[in-house]
Amino acid sequence: MANTKDGARKPAKTPVTDAIELLMQDHKEVKAMFGAFKKLKEREDAEEEKADVVQQICTALTIHATIEEEIFYPAVRAEIDDEDLMDEADVEHAGAKELIAQLEAASPGDDHYDAKVTVLGELIDHHVKEEEGEMFPKAKKAIDTKAIGAELAARKSELESEMDVGTPPPSLKKANSGRRAPAGK
């Protein structure tokens, strides 16, 4: 249970179990994180806050990519006839993972730090457009999105526990300037 603004208790959000909805929710949350980083990039005194947001981005993307690669992509690949689309998704994930590794080893004062975050955001934006515009419509017709979604949700929860994902750091909440921070991220 979470608290509302006036301190009253409200029921916890029902977990999404449709595969497409779950993945699109992740996309939306990560997009908000990149937006928060963009705002922080404009401030000179935001090094620690930028590092917090980038860590949140890297963790969220790592979990998201893992559940897609372990569960969603194999299910979709087995049922649709579009090897090029699925291969491109794999390559885009590899590129994102490389940038994530570089960012996790870096800090905001390092050369090209902001540029790497920006390029990662652009890569993810392109990837999301292809998934939502091409892959997801095919997947909806080809797989049981509820059954796959339940698997994704369970694995995501497991990974979040392993990676000790909790409440976003205060800097992410502040960077979102009043918007509700992503739950569980």
N, CA, C and O atoms as a DFTB+ gen file, in Angstrom:
740 C
 N C O
     1  1       0.830      -1.178       0.000
     2  2       0.000       0.000       0.000
     3  2       0.879       1.248       0.000
     4  3       1.907       1.296       0.675
     5  1       0.472       2.230      -0.745
     6  2       1.206       3.488      -0.828
     7  2       0.344       4.593      -0.236
     8  3      -0.866       4.435      -0.069
     9  1       0.977       5.701       0.074
    10  2       0.239       6.843       0.607
    11  2      -0.117       7.814      -0.505
    12  3       0.650       8.002      -1.450
    13  1      -1.291       8.431      -0.384
    14  2      -1.664       9.501      -1.305
    15  2      -1.049      10.783      -0.779
    16  3      -0.421      10.774       0.280
    17  1      -1.217      11.899      -1.503
    18  2      -0.647      13.180      -1.083
    19  2      -1.128      13.596       0.297
    20  3      -0.379      14.209       1.058
    21  1      -2.390      13.264       0.628
    22  2      -2.922      13.673       1.925
    23  2      -2.613      12.662       3.030
    24  3      -3.106      12.799       4.150
    25  1      -1.800      11.649       2.720
    26  2      -1.371      10.682       3.718
    27  2      -2.259       9.460       3.824
    28  3      -1.925       8.524       4.550
    29  1      -3.386       9.441       3.120
    30  2      -4.273       8.292       3.159
    31  2      -3.633       7.112       2.443
    32  3      -2.808       7.287       1.546
    33  1      -4.021       5.915       2.847
    34  2      -3.495       4.710       2.195
    35  2      -4.280       4.454       0.916
    36  3      -5.496       4.638       0.875
    37  1      -3.574       4.028      -0.126
    38  2      -4.262       3.630      -1.352
    39  2      -3.750       2.253      -1.735
    40  3      -2.612       1.909      -1.414
    41  1      -4.560       1.467      -2.410
    42  2      -4.131       0.118      -2.764
    43  2      -2.926       0.155      -3.703
    44  3      -2.770       1.079      -4.501
    45  1      -2.082      -0.865      -3.591
    46  2      -0.929      -0.977      -4.483
    47  2      -1.415      -1.170      -5.915
    48  3      -2.477      -1.747      -6.150
    49  1      -0.623      -0.679      -6.868
    50  2      -0.976      -0.798      -8.268
    51  2      -1.001      -2.280      -8.669
    52  3      -0.090      -3.035      -8.331
    53  1      -2.026      -2.676      -9.375
    54  2      -2.121      -4.049      -9.849
    55  2      -1.041      -4.292     -10.889
    56  3      -0.906      -3.520     -11.838
    57  1      -0.275      -5.357     -10.716
    58  2       0.784      -5.603     -11.695
    59  2       0.207      -5.902     -13.080
    60  3      -0.812      -6.579     -13.219
    61  1       0.881      -5.385     -14.082
    62  2       0.471      -5.609     -15.460
    63  2       0.943      -7.002     -15.851
    64  3       2.103      -7.351     -15.630
    65  1       0.043      -7.804     -16.435
    66  2       0.457      -9.145     -16.828
    67  2       0.310      -9.409     -18.323
    68  3       0.597     -10.520     -18.769
    69  1      -0.114      -8.452     -19.090
    70  2      -0.097      -8.605     -20.540
    71  2       1.316      -8.223     -21.000
    72  3       1.824      -7.162     -20.637
    73  1       1.933      -9.073     -21.781
    74  2       3.325      -8.853     -22.190
    75  2       3.523      -7.496     -22.856
    76  3       4.453      -6.765     -22.514
    77  1       2.667      -7.161     -23.790
    78  2       2.809      -5.916     -24.531
    79  2       2.634      -4.719     -23.598
    80  3       3.411      -3.766     -23.654
    81  1       1.622      -4.769     -22.749
    82  2       1.391      -3.666     -21.808
    83  2       2.564      -3.506     -20.849
    84  3       2.987      -2.385     -20.570
    85  1       3.091      -4.619     -20.344
    86  2       4.216      -4.560     -19.420
    87  2       5.437      -3.924     -20.089
    88  3       6.083      -3.051     -19.509
    89  1       5.746      -4.361     -21.299
    90  2       6.913      -3.821     -21.999
    91  2       6.713      -2.350     -22.354
    92  3       7.648      -1.554     -22.268
    93  1       5.495      -1.991     -22.753
    94  2       5.231      -0.580     -23.078
    95  2       5.285       0.292     -21.819
    96  3       5.705       1.447     -21.888
    97  1       4.872      -0.240     -20.695
    98  2       4.977       0.498     -19.429
    99  2       6.454       0.753     -19.112
   100  3       6.823       1.851     -18.696
   101  1       7.300      -0.272     -19.311
   102  2       8.743      -0.090     -19.115
   103  2       9.273       1.000     -20.037
   104  3      10.060       1.847     -19.615
   105  1       8.843       0.978     -21.293
   106  2       9.296       1.984     -22.260
   107  2       8.966       3.390     -21.761
   108  3       9.801       4.293     -21.811
   109  1       7.747       3.556     -21.282
   110  2       7.290       4.865     -20.810
   111  2       8.117       5.328     -19.601
   112  3       8.499       6.495     -19.513
   113  1       8.386       4.408     -18.680
   114  2       9.152       4.756     -17.486
   115  2      10.590       5.154     -17.840
   116  3      11.126       6.114     -17.286
   117  1      11.199       4.424     -18.749
   118  2      12.583       4.739     -19.138
   119  2      12.627       6.061     -19.895
   120  3      13.565       6.840     -19.724
   121  1      11.634       6.317     -20.719
   122  2      11.572       7.601     -21.427
   123  2      11.524       8.751     -20.421
   124  3      12.181       9.773     -20.617
   125  1      10.754       8.589     -19.351
   126  2      10.685       9.616     -18.310
   127  2      12.043       9.804     -17.641
   128  3      12.424      10.926     -17.307
   129  1      12.766       8.715     -17.447
   130  2      14.101       8.808     -16.843
   131  2      15.060       9.575     -17.746
   132  3      15.841      10.396     -17.265
   133  1      15.007       9.315     -19.042
   134  2      15.852      10.064     -19.976
   135  2      15.457      11.545     -19.974
   136  3      16.318      12.417     -20.087
   137  1      14.169      11.824     -19.847
   138  2      13.717      13.213     -19.749
   139  2      14.263      13.891     -18.502
   140  3      14.657      15.056     -18.541
   141  1      14.285      13.155     -17.398
   142  2      14.842      13.699     -16.152
   143  2      16.327      13.993     -16.331
   144  3      16.817      15.023     -15.866
   145  1      17.044      13.098     -17.000
   146  2      18.475      13.320     -17.228
   147  2      18.690      14.577     -18.077
   148  3      19.578      15.382     -17.798
   149  1      17.874      14.729     -19.101
   150  2      18.014      15.881     -19.985
   151  2      17.887      17.190     -19.201
   152  3      18.635      18.137     -19.446
   153  1      16.950      17.242     -18.269
   154  2      16.782      18.438     -17.440
   155  2      18.002      18.653     -16.550
   156  3      18.465      19.781     -16.382
   157  1      18.518      17.568     -15.983
   158  2      19.686      17.673     -15.104
   159  2      20.933      18.085     -15.876
   160  3      21.807      18.760     -15.333
   161  1      21.016      17.689     -17.118
   162  2      22.178      18.002     -17.966
   163  2      22.355      19.512     -18.108
   164  3      23.470      19.995     -18.307
   165  1      21.272      20.242     -18.007
   166  2      21.306      21.693     -18.154
   167  2      21.815      22.397     -16.902
   168  3      22.121      23.589     -16.946
   169  1      21.910      21.679     -15.791
   170  2      22.381      22.266     -14.538
   171  2      23.837      21.909     -14.287
   172  3      24.262      20.782     -14.539
   173  1      24.591      22.867     -13.793
   174  2      26.007      22.625     -13.515
   175  2      26.229      21.917     -12.182
   176  3      27.271      21.292     -11.983
   177  1      25.277      22.006     -11.280
   178  2      25.440      21.464      -9.930
   179  2      24.746      20.112      -9.744
   180  3      24.384      19.756      -8.623
   181  1      24.561      19.372     -10.805
   182  2      23.727      18.168     -10.729
   183  2      24.489      16.861     -10.956
   184  3      23.888      15.864     -11.356
   185  1      25.791      16.849     -10.709
   186  2      26.585      15.645     -10.989
   187  2      26.053      14.412     -10.255
   188  3      25.863      13.359     -10.863
   189  1      25.814      14.543      -8.956
   190  2      25.348      13.395      -8.172
   191  2      23.954      12.958      -8.626
   192  3      23.671      11.765      -8.737
   193  1      23.106      13.923      -8.883
   194  2      21.754      13.607      -9.338
   195  2      21.784      12.918     -10.709
   196  3      21.030      11.976     -10.954
   197  1      22.660      13.397     -11.598
   198  2      22.797      12.758     -12.911
   199  2      23.244      11.313     -12.744
   200  3      22.710      10.416     -13.397
   201  1      24.218      11.085     -11.874
   202  2      24.707       9.724     -11.647
   203  2      23.586       8.818     -11.147
   204  3      23.484       7.668     -11.573
   205  1      22.738       9.329     -10.241
   206  2      21.610       8.551      -9.720
   207  2      20.632       8.189     -10.837
   208  3      20.198       7.042     -10.941
   209  1      20.292       9.163     -11.663
   210  2      19.336       8.917     -12.752
   211  2      19.923       7.938     -13.761
   212  3      19.224       7.040     -14.231
   213  1      21.186       8.103     -14.094
   214  2      21.813       7.192     -15.056
   215  2      21.853       5.775     -14.494
   216  3      21.650       4.813     -15.236
   217  1      22.107       5.635     -13.210
   218  2      22.083       4.293     -12.603
   219  2      20.692       3.687     -12.708
   220  3      20.547       2.496     -12.986
   221  1      19.667       4.507     -12.485
   222  2      18.285       4.026     -12.627
   223  2      17.998       3.599     -14.060
   224  3      17.364       2.569     -14.291
   225  1      18.464       4.386     -15.016
   226  2      18.279       4.052     -16.436
   227  2      18.962       2.724     -16.747
   228  3      18.360       1.835     -17.349
   229  1      20.214       2.596     -16.336
   230  2      20.981       1.382     -16.638
   231  2      20.335       0.145     -16.021
   232  3      20.247      -0.900     -16.664
   233  1      19.890       0.264     -14.788
   234  2      19.245      -0.867     -14.115
   235  2      17.937      -1.233     -14.806
   236  3      17.682      -2.407     -15.076
   237  1      17.117      -0.241     -15.090
   238  2      15.828      -0.503     -15.746
   239  2      16.024      -1.144     -17.114
   240  3      15.320      -2.088     -17.469
   241  1      16.978      -0.630     -17.877
   242  2      17.226      -1.189     -19.209
   243  2      17.808      -2.600     -19.139
   244  3      17.490      -3.445     -19.976
   245  1      18.651      -2.855     -18.154
   246  2      19.230      -4.189     -17.996
   247  2      18.136      -5.210     -17.687
   248  3      18.115      -6.297     -18.265
   249  1      17.241      -4.863     -16.790
   250  2      16.139      -5.761     -16.446
   251  2      15.221      -5.956     -17.654
   252  3      14.834      -7.080     -17.974
   253  1      14.885      -4.868     -18.309
   254  2      13.991      -4.923     -19.468
   255  2      14.587      -5.785     -20.584
   256  3      13.905      -6.644     -21.143
   257  1      15.847      -5.553     -20.897
   258  2      16.502      -6.331     -21.960
   259  2      16.570      -7.809     -21.589
   260  3      16.385      -8.678     -22.441
   261  1      16.833      -8.088     -20.329
   262  2      16.932      -9.482     -19.887
   263  2      15.611     -10.213     -20.070
   264  3      15.596     -11.324     -20.599
   265  1      14.505      -9.616     -19.646
   266  2      13.220     -10.313     -19.785
   267  2      12.814     -10.448     -21.250
   268  3      12.192     -11.436     -21.639
   269  1      13.168      -9.454     -22.054
   270  2      12.866      -9.583     -23.483
   271  2      13.686     -10.717     -24.101
   272  3      13.148     -11.550     -24.830
   273  1      14.973     -10.746     -23.812
   274  2      15.862     -11.733     -24.423
   275  2      15.603     -13.155     -23.922
   276  3      15.710     -14.110     -24.692
   277  1      15.267     -13.300     -22.651
   278  2      15.046     -14.633     -22.093
   279  2      13.666     -15.197     -22.422
   280  3      13.519     -16.406     -22.606
   281  1      12.663     -14.340     -22.498
   282  2      11.285     -14.829     -22.603
   283  2      10.559     -14.326     -23.843
   284  3      10.078     -15.121     -24.650
   285  1      10.478     -12.995     -23.996
   286  2       9.633     -12.422     -25.042
   287  2      10.161     -12.691     -26.450
   288  3       9.426     -13.199     -27.297
   289  1      11.414     -12.357     -26.706
   290  2      11.950     -12.539     -28.056
   291  2      11.901     -13.997     -28.521
   292  3      11.485     -14.248     -29.652
   293  1      12.309     -14.969     -27.695
   294  2      12.207     -16.354     -28.168
   295  2      10.775     -16.761     -28.507
   296  3      10.544     -17.475     -29.483
   297  1       9.816     -16.307     -27.702
   298  2       8.410     -16.643     -27.972
   299  2       7.951     -16.021     -29.284
   300  3       7.282     -16.675     -30.084
   301  1       8.311     -14.757     -29.505
   302  2       7.894     -14.062     -30.726
   303  2       8.624     -14.647     -31.931
   304  3       8.004     -14.914     -32.960
   305  1       9.926     -14.846     -31.811
   306  2      10.722     -15.389     -32.922
   307  2      10.171     -16.737     -33.389
   308  3      10.160     -17.027     -34.585
   309  1       9.719     -17.550     -32.449
   310  2       9.195     -18.879     -32.794
   311  2       7.876     -18.809     -33.555
   312  3       7.514     -19.752     -34.259
   313  1       7.154     -17.692     -33.418
   314  2       5.809     -17.617     -33.986
   315  2       5.636     -16.659     -35.162
   316  3       4.629     -16.738     -35.864
   317  1       6.577     -15.767     -35.392
   318  2       6.434     -14.864     -36.539
   319  2       7.529     -15.162     -37.552
   320  3       8.573     -15.720     -37.214
   321  1       7.279     -14.792     -38.766
   322  2       8.257     -15.034     -39.834
   323  2       8.910     -13.699     -40.198
   324  3       8.631     -13.124     -41.250
   325  1       9.785     -13.215     -39.309
   326  2      10.475     -11.966     -39.573
   327  2      11.828     -11.983     -38.859
   328  3      12.032     -11.307     -37.851
   329  1      12.732     -12.771     -39.409
   330  2      14.067     -12.911     -38.825
   331  2      14.805     -11.578     -38.776
   332  3      15.511     -11.294     -37.808
   333  1      14.646     -10.755     -39.818
   334  2      15.339      -9.462     -39.844
   335  2      14.932      -8.589     -38.657
   336  3      15.793      -8.004     -38.000
   337  1      13.648      -8.495     -38.378
   338  2      13.152      -7.696     -37.276
   339  2      13.719      -8.192     -35.946
   340  3      14.174      -7.398     -35.122
   341  1      13.690      -9.485     -35.747
   342  2      14.173     -10.054     -34.490
   343  2      15.692      -9.923     -34.374
   344  3      16.206      -9.654     -33.288
   345  1      16.413     -10.110     -35.482
   346  2      17.872      -9.960     -35.465
   347  2      18.264      -8.518     -35.157
   348  3      19.195      -8.276     -34.388
   349  1      17.558      -7.563     -35.753
   350  2      17.847      -6.154     -35.479
   351  2      17.620      -5.824     -34.013
   352  3      18.391      -5.068     -33.421
   353  1      16.580      -6.379     -33.425
   354  2      16.316      -6.144     -32.001
   355  2      17.473      -6.672     -31.154
   356  3      17.891      -6.023     -30.195
   357  1      17.985      -7.843     -31.507
   358  2      19.128      -8.410     -30.779
   359  2      20.353      -7.507     -30.893
   360  3      21.048      -7.276     -29.904
   361  1      20.623      -6.996     -32.093
   362  2      21.788      -6.133     -32.312
   363  2      21.621      -4.809     -31.567
   364  3      22.576      -4.295     -30.985
   365  1      20.411      -4.263     -31.587
   366  2      20.167      -3.022     -30.847
   367  2      20.373      -3.234     -29.350
   368  3      20.909      -2.360     -28.668
   369  1      19.956      -4.375     -28.842
   370  2      20.194      -4.679     -27.432
   371  2      21.696      -4.752     -27.143
   372  3      22.157      -4.257     -26.114
   373  1      22.447      -5.362     -28.040
   374  2      23.901      -5.466     -27.836
   375  2      24.538      -4.077     -27.788
   376  3      25.418      -3.829     -26.963
   377  1      24.103      -3.175     -28.663
   378  2      24.621      -1.807     -28.659
   379  2      24.261      -1.079     -27.378
   380  3      25.085      -0.352     -26.824
   381  1      23.045      -1.268     -26.904
   382  2      22.615      -0.632     -25.662
   383  2      23.424      -1.173     -24.481
   384  3      23.839      -0.413     -23.605
   385  1      23.640      -2.472     -24.465
   386  2      24.407      -3.077     -23.363
   387  2      25.833      -2.544     -23.320
   388  3      26.394      -2.352     -22.241
   389  1      26.414      -2.307     -24.474
   390  2      27.777      -1.759     -24.526
   391  2      27.806      -0.356     -23.913
   392  3      28.688      -0.047     -23.112
   393  1      26.855       0.481     -24.282
   394  2      26.783       1.822     -23.699
   395  2      26.476       1.768     -22.203
   396  3      27.033       2.547     -21.429
   397  1      25.607       0.867     -21.798
   398  2      25.291       0.711     -20.377
   399  2      26.553       0.346     -19.596
   400  3      26.812       0.910     -18.533
   401  1      27.331      -0.591     -20.120
   402  2      28.575      -0.995     -19.448
   403  2      29.531       0.191     -19.327
   404  3      30.152       0.385     -18.282
   405  1      29.647       0.975     -20.382
   406  2      30.523       2.149     -20.342
   407  2      30.027       3.159     -19.301
   408  3      30.826       3.735     -18.562
   409  1      28.721       3.368     -19.245
   410  2      28.167       4.330     -18.292
   411  2      28.305       3.842     -16.853
   412  3      28.562       4.638     -15.950
   413  1      28.136       2.548     -16.637
   414  2      28.266       2.021     -15.283
   415  2      29.702       2.129     -14.776
   416  3      29.927       2.156     -13.566
   417  1      30.671       2.191     -15.680
   418  2      32.079       2.320     -15.299
   419  2      32.528       3.776     -15.254
   420  3      33.682       4.058     -14.931
   421  1      31.635       4.694     -15.571
   422  2      31.991       6.113     -15.684
   423  2      31.299       6.927     -14.599
   424  3      30.521       6.413     -13.795
   425  1      31.617       8.224     -14.610
   426  2      30.925       9.160     -13.721
   427  2      30.657      10.446     -14.491
   428  3      31.289      10.689     -15.520
   429  1      29.734      11.272     -14.015
   430  2      29.312      12.458     -14.756
   431  2      30.432      13.404     -15.188
   432  3      30.266      14.124     -16.173
   433  1      31.537      13.428     -14.503
   434  2      32.626      14.323     -14.887
   435  2      33.488      13.785     -16.013
   436  3      34.325      14.511     -16.549
   437  1      33.300      12.534     -16.379
   438  2      34.127      11.910     -17.416
   439  2      33.805      12.444     -18.806
   440  3      32.689      12.882     -19.084
   441  1      34.827      12.393     -19.679
   442  2      34.627      12.792     -21.072
   443  2      33.502      11.962     -21.700
   444  3      33.412      10.753     -21.487
   445  1      32.681      12.612     -22.448
   446  2      31.603      11.990     -23.235
   447  2      30.496      11.338     -22.401
   448  3      29.663      10.621     -22.956
   449  1      30.465      11.563     -21.101
   450  2      29.428      10.955     -20.256
   451  2      28.037      11.353     -20.737
   452  3      27.204      10.497     -21.034
   453  1      27.792      12.665     -20.811
   454  2      26.477      13.149     -21.250
   455  2      26.160      12.668     -22.663
   456  3      25.020      12.313     -22.961
   457  1      27.169      12.657     -23.528
   458  2      26.954      12.217     -24.912
   459  2      26.552      10.741     -24.952
   460  3      25.685      10.352     -25.735
   461  1      27.174       9.930     -24.116
   462  2      26.828       8.502     -24.084
   463  2      25.390       8.297     -23.621
   464  3      24.668       7.457     -24.158
   465  1      24.984       9.074     -22.621
   466  2      23.593       8.959     -22.147
   467  2      22.641       9.398     -23.258
   468  3      21.613       8.762     -23.490
   469  1      22.982      10.471     -23.932
   470  2      22.141      10.980     -25.021
   471  2      22.033       9.953     -26.147
   472  3      20.939       9.699     -26.651
   473  1      23.150       9.369     -26.540
   474  2      23.141       8.369     -27.614
   475  2      22.371       7.122     -27.183
   476  3      21.634       6.539     -27.978
   477  1      22.542       6.715     -25.927
   478  2      21.770       5.581     -25.421
   479  2      20.273       5.890     -25.510
   480  3      19.485       5.036     -25.916
   481  1      19.887       7.097     -25.136
   482  2      18.480       7.493     -25.225
   483  2      17.963       7.453     -26.655
   484  3      16.839       7.015     -26.901
   485  1      18.779       7.909     -27.597
   486  2      18.379       7.885     -29.004
   487  2      18.259       6.453     -29.518
   488  3      17.338       6.132     -30.270
   489  1      19.195       5.594     -29.110
   490  2      19.145       4.184     -29.503
   491  2      17.882       3.525     -28.954
   492  3      17.191       2.792     -29.661
   493  1      17.597       3.795     -27.695
   494  2      16.412       3.210     -27.059
   495  2      15.137       3.747     -27.716
   496  3      14.194       2.990     -27.943
   497  1      15.103       5.038     -28.020
   498  2      13.937       5.624     -28.673
   499  2      13.674       4.935     -30.022
   500  3      12.535       4.587     -30.335
   501  1      14.724       4.745     -30.804
   502  2      14.593       4.056     -32.097
   503  2      14.101       2.617     -31.893
   504  3      13.198       2.153     -32.589
   505  1      14.703       1.933     -30.937
   506  2      14.353       0.547     -30.646
   507  2      12.886       0.427     -30.226
   508  3      12.175      -0.469     -30.682
   509  1      12.443       1.327     -29.364
   510  2      11.057       1.328     -28.890
   511  2      10.093       1.543     -30.058
   512  3       9.065       0.872     -30.144
   513  1      10.419       2.466     -30.949
   514  2       9.543       2.715     -32.109
   515  2       9.399       1.454     -32.957
   516  3       8.301       1.141     -33.418
   517  1      10.497       0.730     -33.167
   518  2      10.417      -0.510     -33.955
   519  2       9.621      -1.584     -33.225
   520  3       8.799      -2.276     -33.827
   521  1       9.871      -1.720     -31.919
   522  2       9.117      -2.725     -31.168
   523  2       7.630      -2.410     -31.182
   524  3       6.809      -3.261     -31.523
   525  1       7.287      -1.176     -30.806
   526  2       5.878      -0.821     -30.689
   527  2       5.181      -0.732     -32.050
   528  3       3.989      -1.019     -32.161
   529  1       5.923      -0.336     -33.076
   530  2       5.324      -0.171     -34.395
   531  2       5.300      -1.420     -35.251
   532  3       4.402      -1.592     -36.075
   533  1       6.287      -2.303     -35.065
   534  2       6.385      -3.486     -35.919
   535  2       6.261      -4.803     -35.164
   536  3       5.450      -5.658     -35.521
   537  1       7.079      -4.963     -34.105
   538  2       7.116      -6.249     -33.418
   539  2       5.856      -6.513     -32.594
   540  3       5.282      -7.598     -32.682
   541  1       5.424      -5.549     -31.805
   542  2       4.286      -5.777     -30.921
   543  2       3.006      -6.120     -31.675
   544  3       2.291      -7.032     -31.260
   545  1       2.687      -5.419     -32.777
   546  2       1.476      -5.820     -33.511
   547  2       1.545      -7.271     -34.012
   548  3       0.542      -7.985     -33.991
   549  1       2.714      -7.696     -34.455
   550  2       2.871      -9.092     -34.905
   551  2       2.766     -10.047     -33.720
   552  3       2.156     -11.111     -33.823
   553  1       3.363      -9.662     -32.600
   554  2       3.341     -10.512     -31.406
   555  2       1.918     -10.697     -30.890
   556  3       1.543     -11.795     -30.479
   557  1       1.121      -9.620     -30.910
   558  2      -0.264      -9.702     -30.424
   559  2      -1.053     -10.774     -31.167
   560  3      -1.907     -11.443     -30.585
   561  1      -0.765     -10.931     -32.445
   562  2      -1.475     -11.903     -33.267
   563  2      -0.905     -13.312     -33.124
   564  3      -1.586     -14.287     -33.440
   565  1       0.333     -13.427     -32.654
   566  2       1.037     -14.706     -32.731
   567  2       1.227     -15.433     -31.402
   568  3       1.339     -16.659     -31.386
   569  1       1.266     -14.703     -30.292
   570  2       1.555     -15.351     -29.011
   571  2       0.452     -15.067     -28.000
   572  3      -0.360     -14.161     -28.187
   573  1       0.436     -15.847     -26.935
   574  2      -0.486     -15.620     -25.825
   575  2       0.146     -14.554     -24.935
   576  3       0.981     -14.862     -24.085
   577  1      -0.256     -13.299     -25.135
   578  2       0.394     -12.183     -24.435
   579  2       0.132     -12.211     -22.928
   580  3       0.927     -11.671     -22.159
   581  1      -0.952     -12.819     -22.502
   582  2      -1.223     -12.924     -21.061
   583  2      -0.272     -13.938     -20.420
   584  3       0.322     -13.656     -19.379
   585  1      -0.125     -15.098     -21.025
   586  2       0.766     -16.127     -20.468
   587  2       2.218     -15.657     -20.485
   588  3       2.937     -15.816     -19.498
   589  1       2.645     -15.083     -21.600
   590  2       4.015     -14.569     -21.696
   591  2       4.190     -13.400     -20.731
   592  3       5.243     -13.254     -20.109
   593  1       3.167     -12.577     -20.609
   594  2       3.216     -11.445     -19.683
   595  2       3.400     -11.888     -18.245
   596  3       4.141     -11.259     -17.490
   597  1       2.729     -12.968     -17.859
   598  2       2.888     -13.486     -16.494
   599  2       4.329     -13.941     -16.271
   600  3       4.894     -13.717     -15.201
   601  1       4.916     -14.576     -17.272
   602  2       6.319     -14.997     -17.181
   603  2       7.243     -13.778     -17.072
   604  3       8.171     -13.755     -16.264
   605  1       6.968     -12.766     -17.906
   606  2       7.781     -11.548     -17.872
   607  2       7.698     -10.880     -16.503
   608  3       8.716     -10.487     -15.935
   609  1       6.487     -10.753     -15.980
   610  2       6.292     -10.083     -14.691
   611  2       7.019     -10.826     -13.573
   612  3       7.643     -10.206     -12.711
   613  1       6.937     -12.153     -13.591
   614  2       7.602     -12.943     -12.554
   615  2       9.121     -12.795     -12.646
   616  3       9.794     -12.613     -11.632
   617  1       9.651     -12.873     -13.857
   618  2      11.106     -12.753     -14.036
   619  2      11.573     -11.335     -13.709
   620  3      12.636     -11.153     -13.117
   621  1      10.784     -10.334     -14.091
   622  2      11.135      -8.950     -13.790
   623  2      11.209      -8.753     -12.281
   624  3      12.151      -8.138     -11.779
   625  1      10.230      -9.267     -11.563
   626  2      10.216      -9.154     -10.108
   627  2      11.441      -9.835      -9.497
   628  3      12.059      -9.308      -8.572
   629  1      11.776     -10.989     -10.014
   630  2      12.956     -11.726      -9.552
   631  2      14.234     -10.907      -9.770
   632  3      15.071     -10.799      -8.873
   633  1      14.374     -10.336     -10.965
   634  2      15.554      -9.522     -11.277
   635  2      15.611      -8.264     -10.416
   636  3      16.685      -7.863      -9.965
   637  1      14.462      -7.645     -10.191
   638  2      14.425      -6.449      -9.340
   639  2      14.888      -6.785      -7.926
   640  3      15.599      -6.000      -7.299
   641  1      14.489      -7.941      -7.431
   642  2      14.934      -8.362      -6.101
   643  2      16.435      -8.618      -6.095
   644  3      17.140      -8.183      -5.184
   645  1      16.924      -9.327      -7.112
   646  2      18.356      -9.615      -7.220
   647  2      19.183      -8.340      -7.298
   648  3      20.269      -8.257      -6.724
   649  1      18.658      -7.341      -8.016
   650  2      19.396      -6.097      -8.228
   651  2      19.056      -5.053      -7.162
   652  3      19.500      -3.908      -7.236
   653  1      18.264      -5.465      -6.173
   654  2      17.891      -4.595      -5.067
   655  2      17.287      -3.281      -5.558
   656  3      17.669      -2.198      -5.115
   657  1      16.339      -3.402      -6.480
   658  2      15.666      -2.227      -7.027
   659  2      14.588      -1.817      -6.047
   660  3      13.741      -2.618      -5.653
   661  1      14.635      -0.559      -5.662
   662  2      13.644      -0.043      -4.719
   663  2      13.091       1.272      -5.200
   664  3      12.849       1.472      -6.391
   665  1      12.899       2.150      -4.269
   666  2      12.380       3.473      -4.568
   667  2      13.440       4.279      -5.289
   668  3      14.621       4.169      -4.960
   669  1      13.051       5.090      -6.266
   670  2      14.034       5.923      -6.960
   671  2      14.726       6.864      -5.981
   672  3      14.128       7.277      -4.988
   673  1      15.972       7.201      -6.253
   674  2      16.660       8.141      -5.387
   675  2      15.972       9.501      -5.419
   676  3      15.278       9.820      -6.384
   677  1      16.159      10.309      -4.366
   678  2      15.511      11.623      -4.308
   679  2      15.794      12.475      -5.543
   680  3      14.937      13.251      -5.964
   681  1      16.974      12.341      -6.123
   682  2      17.309      13.166      -7.286
   683  2      16.405      12.863      -8.472
   684  3      16.074      13.767      -9.240
   685  1      16.002      11.607      -8.633
   686  2      15.106      11.278      -9.740
   687  2      13.732      11.882      -9.479
   688  3      13.092      12.407     -10.391
   689  1      13.290      11.805      -8.245
   690  2      11.996      12.405      -7.918
   691  2      12.035      13.906      -8.166
   692  3      11.101      14.472      -8.733
   693  1      13.128      14.556      -7.737
   694  2      13.278      16.000      -7.922
   695  2      13.387      16.341      -9.410
   696  3      12.799      17.320      -9.869
   697  1      14.132      15.541     -10.152
   698  2      14.328      15.805     -11.585
   699  2      13.011      15.713     -12.344
   700  3      12.817      16.396     -13.350
   701  1      12.113      14.872     -11.861
   702  2      10.823      14.746     -12.515
   703  2       9.884      15.876     -12.120
   704  3       8.738      15.924     -12.566
   705  1      10.369      16.780     -11.286
   706  2       9.672      17.991     -10.854
   707  2       8.174      17.804     -10.637
   708  3       7.334      18.348     -11.354
   709  1       7.889      17.016      -9.621
   710  2       6.491      16.883      -9.235
   711  2       5.757      15.738      -9.883
   712  3       4.704      15.327      -9.394
   713  1       6.284      15.209     -10.974
   714  2       5.631      14.059     -11.581
   715  2       5.909      12.848     -10.707
   716  3       6.927      12.791     -10.017
   717  1       5.011      11.894     -10.739
   718  2       5.186      10.689      -9.960
   719  2       6.341       9.884     -10.547
   720  3       6.373       9.614     -11.748
   721  1       7.279       9.507      -9.700
   722  2       8.426       8.704     -10.142
   723  2       7.936       7.306     -10.478
   724  3       6.958       6.844      -9.890
   725  1       8.592       6.619     -11.413
   726  2       8.190       5.270     -11.788
   727  2       8.211       4.328     -10.582
   728  3       9.174       4.321      -9.815
   729  1       7.175       3.554     -10.418
   730  2       7.096       2.613      -9.309
   731  2       8.103       1.504      -9.507
   732  3       8.277       1.010     -10.621
   733  1       8.760       1.114      -8.450
   734  2       9.668      -0.018      -8.508
   735  2      10.928       0.240      -9.285
   736  3      11.674      -0.698      -9.563
   737  1      11.188       1.442      -9.636
   738  2      12.389       1.754     -10.432
   739  2      13.261       2.686      -9.662
   740  3      14.323       3.079     -10.145
